């Protein structure tokens, strides 16, 4: 089973892909492949951010309830 890269690794790969897509070095043959990978990375990063936000809300809510 392949281990999922961390958020930071995914973000770094996404930034590398974006730089490649913006440069003149990206050829037509790899454009679709790189775009698909970028979408995968974006989806993963968004899901991690959403999960983290929900977890933080839970932690903060539990903190507030213990202070009351």
C-alpha positions in Angstrom: 0.0 0.0 0.0 1.4 3.4 -1.0 1.6 6.0 1.8 -0.1 9.3 1.1 2.3 12.2 1.1 2.0 14.8 3.8 0.2 18.1 3.2 3.5 20.0 2.8 4.9 17.4 0.4 1.7 17.6 -1.7 1.7 21.4 -1.6 5.4 21.5 -2.7 4.6 19.1 -5.6 1.7 21.2 -6.6 3.8 24.3 -6.7 6.4 22.5 -8.8 3.7 21.4 -11.3 2.3 25.0 -11.5 5.7 26.4 -12.2 6.2 23.8 -14.9 2.8 24.5 -16.4 3.6 28.3 -16.5 7.0 27.8 -18.1 7.7 27.2 -21.7 9.2 23.7 -20.8 5.8 22.1 -20.4 5.0 20.2 -23.6 1.6 19.3 -24.9 2.2 15.6 -24.3 2.5 16.0 -20.6 0.0 18.8 -20.1 -3.0 16.6 -19.4 -1.0 14.3 -17.1 0.4 17.2 -15.1 -3.0 18.8 -14.9 -4.6 15.6 -13.6 -2.0 15.3 -10.9 -2.5 18.9 -9.9 -6.2 18.2 -9.5 -5.4 15.2 -7.3 -3.1 17.2 -5.2 -5.6 20.1 -4.9 -8.3 17.7 -3.8 -6.1 16.1 -1.2 -4.9 19.4 0.2 -8.5 20.8 0.4 -9.7 17.7 2.2 -6.8 17.9 4.7 -7.6 21.6 5.3 -11.2 20.8 5.8 -10.5 17.9 8.2 -8.0 20.1 10.1 -10.5 22.9 10.4 -13.2 20.6 11.7 -10.8 19.0 14.2 -9.7 22.5 15.5 -13.3 23.5 15.9 -13.9 20.5 18.0 -10.8 21.1 20.1 -11.8 24.8 20.6 -15.4 23.8 21.5 -14.2 21.4 24.1 -11.9 24.0 25.5 -14.7 26.5 25.8 -17.0 23.9 27.5 -14.3 23.1 30.1 -13.9 26.8 30.9 -17.5 27.4 31.6 
